Amino acid sequence: MFTGIVEELGEVAAIEQAGDSPGEAARITVRGPVVTSDAAHGDSIAVNGVCLTVVDSADGAFRADVMKETLDRSSLGALVPGSPVNLERAAKVSDRLGGHIVQGHVDGTAEVLERFTGSRSETLRFSLPAELARYVVEKGSIAVDGVSLTVASVGADNFTVSLIPTTLDLTTLGRKGIGAPVNLEVDVIAKYVERLVAAGRGAGA
């Protein structure tokens, strides 16, 4: 489990094809001295909101395998050596939950539609896939590239978030241009509520 509070802005050091055909799987090497300071084989680290398992770690970098399913359902397939990435280690039971419950299981991707610059913040508008729209509500939580954010407004096919200077400086969201892809993870509690309500209606039918 993660909290959506990015610990470090890392960098992709290398991407190696793994498997017989392109796009089947990849092994990614990511530099991040903070998240690798205590990383061991089998640990979980979220990369742009995607939970990856550490294969090995050395010299301030770690390697992880990325399967085809992950490449297809997230924006990790668009990464290249040199790409900045948001990094977060799995939460400890004793940690403060500064963001919200984030699983590192990407529900879909979106893209940056607009950026509005204010005096002390920026507002970003993202596209919103139709299959995820029902889980996104004003003032609710959403993880964008692994960053826990509060939804400022919701439209039929888009939503906005407001970013403080710290978030702009310390995460990839301060660098995303118009059209850039991002990973979305909606609030898991909303999905459980939907499931339970549907089950209750079925039982009462």
N, C-alpha and C positions, 0 to 999 in steps of 0.2 A: 504494500500500500504506500502511496505517496500523498503529499499534501498540496502539491502545485506551487510550492515556494522554491523557485530555482536557486540552487546553491552556487552555480558557476556557469559562465559562458565558455563552453569548450570549443574545440575545433576538430573537424574530421581530418585525420592524418592520412588515412589510406582506405581504399575499398577494393576488396578482392572478390572476384567471381567465385562462387562455390557451387558446384553442380555441373551438369553436362551442357546446359544451354544458358544463354544470357537471360537474366531476370528470374532465374529459378531460385537462387539463393545468393547471399553475399556474406562475407566476413568483413566487418567494419572496425577500424582502429580509430579511437577517439582520444584526443589529448584532454586531460582534465586533472591537474594535480590535486585539487581539493577532493573530488569524489573518489580518486584512486588512492588517497592517503591511507585508507584502511580497507581497500577493496581486496576481495579474495575470490577464488574460483567459485562460481555458483551464486554470487551476490547479484542483486537486481539494481540496475541504474536506469533511470528514465532518460531517454534521449529524444528531445522535442516531444515529450509526452508519451513516448513508446517505451514500455518496460522491456529491457533487454537483459540477458543473463551474461555475466562476465565469464569469459573463457579463460583469460589470463590477464595479468596486470603487471606492468613494469615501467620504470622511468617516467612516471606521470601520465601514462596512457593505458587504456584497456582495449581488449578486443572482444567482440561479441558477434554471434551468428544471427543473421536476419533471414528468416524464411520467406518464401514467395508470398504467402498469405499476408505477411506484414508489409512487404514491398508493394503489394497490390492495394492494400487498404489504408496505407498511410503515405506521407510525403517523404519517407526515408529513401525511396527509390530515386528521388530528385537530388539527393545530396551528392556532392563531389568533394575531392580533397580540398581543404581550405574552407569549407562551409562552416559557419558558426552554428553551434547547437546549444540548446538549453539542457543542463544536466542537473539531476537530483537523485540522491541516494534514497533507498527505501527508508520509510520512517521507522524510528524506534518506538516501542510501546510507551516510553517515558517522554517522548517529544511533545511539544506544544503543537496543536493542530492549527497552524497559522492560516492555512487556506481552507480547503475542503477535502473530502475523501476522493482521492484520485487513484484509479486502479492501474493506469498505464495501458489500458486496453482501448485503442482508438476506435471511435464509432464511425468516423468518416473524415473527409477532408473538405476544406473550404478555400476560398482565396480572398485576398485583401481587395476590397472594392474602392474604398476611399480613406483618406487620412485628413483629419481636421486638426490644425495646430492652434492650441490656446496659449495663454500666457504662462500657465504652470502645468499643463497637461496636453495630451493628444487624445483625440477620439478616433478610433478605427472602426470602419464598417466592414463586415465580412459577409460573404454569401452564406446561405443556410440551406443545406440539403433538405428536401421535402420530407424525407423519412426521419429526420431528427427534429423538425420544427416543433412538434408537440412537446418535446422535453425542455425547450428553452423558454424561459419566462423572465419578464422584467424583474430585476433585482435578484434573480436566481444566480446560481454558480455554473460556470462552464470552464473547462480547461482548454486553452488554445496554445498549441505547441508545448503542452505541459505546464503552462502558467495558469494558476488559479485566478480567475477574474470574475467580476460581478457584471452581469448583463445590464447595460444602461437602457437599451430599448430594443424592441423586437418588431420586425416587419413580416410580411408574408413570406419572404424568401431571403431575409437578411437580418443581422443583429449588429449592435454597436457595443463597444466597451470603451471606457475611459482609462487611460494609462498615466500613472504618476511618473515623475522624472526617474525615480529609482528603477521602475520596471522598464522604462525606455532605455536606460543606461546599461542595465545588467542582464537583459534578455535579448533574444533575436527579434522581438517585436518592435524594437526601436529602429531596426534596419530593414524591415520588410517593405518592399516596394509594391506598387499596385500590380495585382495579378499574381503575386507570390502565393504559393500554396502553404496551408497550415493544417495541422492535425487538430481534430475536435474530439473531445470526450465530454459527453453530457453527464449531468449529475446522476449517478447510479441509483440514488434514492428514488428519483422520478420514475426510473424504469421498473424498480421493484413495486412501487405503488401501482403503476399501471397494470402490472402482472397480477397483483393481488386483487385489485378491483375487478379485473376481467374474470378471475377465478371465482370471486364471490358472486358475480352476476350469473355465471354459468351454474353454480351450485344452487342458486335460488330459482332457476328457470324450471 
